[in-house]
Amino acid sequence: GKRLTWSGKWAETYYDGGKFGAFGCGFCCMANIYSSQTTYEASPVDIYKYTKRNTIYGGGGAVAWEYMESAMQGLGFEVSLRRKPTSYRKFQKMIASNDSAIVLVSLLLEKYTGALCYHLFI
């Protein structure tokens, strides 16, 4: 596929009071999936603006999993939000059976929710 030049400009820009480079990783993931799996292209900022318009996400900070799920569904993707399975083998099967996945691994998340990671499967 076509490789796009990364200017970094959007990462240094402030949106709704927050520096995009500090909170935009979820939007980068969604833009990569959208641009890779459709015939269209979208920047992380395009996806940010779409998510603000089409969910109750308020902007200027990290996007919740539920808003990512809703935005990607609105863009025509079949999406499911899940927690990490109990075994690595089950996790491998889960990953292999999907076109894309956004995975967050966090010991802090595990401490407060009991889940080591969340997955958004597309």
Steps between C-alpha positions, in 0.01 A plus 500: 500500500582864478715637783405839635751755619467576870532870562449484874311828481179356645691358797617848601158662458255567781140383466238599754767593754717188468815433300407236244836325533422437867159338451464399135629141501150349476419727208826399331402134534153562362635707208750226413227237494261721303764597243631143469169317471299738282569677173498831689764684702454675833750669727486458877352852516230404248403207723513725809257744339275217381493350851410838655215549252359150522540395864476674836880524520575854618846543348833621631601176669527125468205330334310230692477152353125531464537813283764328287262209455209728408707709258638197317153349476379829354774477239364161394719259696377202697648558844502329839657609826641215710727423790807282483418129513638280776766329289752610242378231258147644514645848447692378192181350354309818571762713324525261203125504441479878446622737230631755750529557871580792724645364822579686821724323747523674835598384846326808639180395323534156654547650846178702482273284282643149524556495121856499369384627165208595284467420132300664229462242223418608151 
